[in-house]
């Protein structure tokens, strides 16, 4: 997998899903899950790559990672 930018990620446990959820606020609708933190992180890296690839294909701009949330 190519190197992907380091976007801010928010991790939280979902009791309803019995899974770790990770969201990428700077990339609309970009999120993944996994049974563990490590699995969720690996999955979101794939989703980020796919989000960027799709954005390029449809001509959408790709945000530059801010590296720090303005809100939480």
VOZAVEX-956989 format. One record per residue (C-alpha): residue number from 1; chain; x, y, z. Coordinates in nm, 3 decimals, padded with zeros to 5 digits. Example, Ala and Ser with C-alpha at 12.3 -4.5 7.8 and 13.67 -1.06 7.14 Angstrom:
BEGIN
pos,unit,c1,c2,c3
1,A,01.230,-00.450,00.780
2,A,01.367,-00.106,00.714
# end
This chain:
BEGIN
pos,unit,c1,c2,c3
1,A,00.000,00.000,00.000
2,A,00.126,00.346,-00.083
3,A,00.202,00.590,00.194
4,A,-00.112,00.773,00.304
5,A,-00.137,01.111,00.476
6,A,-00.175,01.117,00.853
7,A,-00.526,01.245,00.906
8,A,-00.670,01.296,01.253
9,A,-00.864,00.988,01.369
10,A,-01.119,00.945,01.645
11,A,-01.149,00.600,01.803
12,A,-01.431,00.484,02.028
13,A,-01.587,00.158,02.142
14,A,-01.940,00.085,02.019
15,A,-02.121,-00.136,02.266
16,A,-02.407,-00.184,02.017
17,A,-02.171,-00.311,01.748
18,A,-01.923,-00.476,01.988
19,A,-01.649,-00.314,01.783
20,A,-01.392,-00.036,01.788
21,A,-01.503,00.243,01.552
22,A,-01.265,00.493,01.394
23,A,-01.372,00.808,01.211
24,A,-01.164,01.047,01.000
25,A,-01.334,01.389,01.045
26,A,-01.145,01.561,00.763
27,A,-01.268,01.307,00.505
28,A,-01.649,01.306,00.489
29,A,-01.806,00.965,00.560
30,A,-01.464,00.805,00.609
31,A,-01.485,00.551,00.889
32,A,-01.409,00.188,00.966
33,A,-01.436,-00.062,01.246
34,A,-01.263,-00.365,01.387
35,A,-01.268,-00.607,01.678
36,A,-00.963,-00.431,01.827
37,A,-00.791,-00.092,01.805
38,A,-00.521,-00.243,01.582
39,A,-00.775,-00.401,01.348
40,A,-00.977,-00.078,01.325
41,A,-00.657,00.115,01.248
42,A,-00.556,-00.128,00.973
43,A,-00.907,-00.112,00.825
44,A,-00.926,00.267,00.830
45,A,-00.591,00.292,00.651
46,A,-00.745,00.092,00.365
47,A,-01.057,00.310,00.369
48,A,-00.848,00.632,00.363
49,A,-00.655,00.504,00.060
50,A,-00.979,00.415,-00.115
51,A,-01.133,00.753,-00.024
52,A,-00.833,00.936,-00.172
53,A,-00.829,00.717,-00.484
54,A,-01.200,00.777,-00.543
55,A,-01.164,01.151,-00.482
56,A,-00.892,01.168,-00.747
57,A,-01.105,00.972,-00.994
58,A,-01.405,01.205,-00.958
59,A,-01.202,01.527,-00.935
60,A,-01.274,01.601,-00.569
61,A,-01.009,01.795,-00.379
62,A,-00.819,01.606,-00.111
63,A,-00.775,01.798,00.216
64,A,-00.429,01.853,00.359
65,A,-00.418,01.691,00.704
66,A,-00.449,01.952,00.978
67,A,-00.286,01.712,01.226
68,A,-00.496,01.853,01.508
69,A,-00.868,01.878,01.562
70,A,-01.020,02.220,01.603
71,A,-01.295,02.057,01.809
72,A,-01.357,01.731,01.992
# end
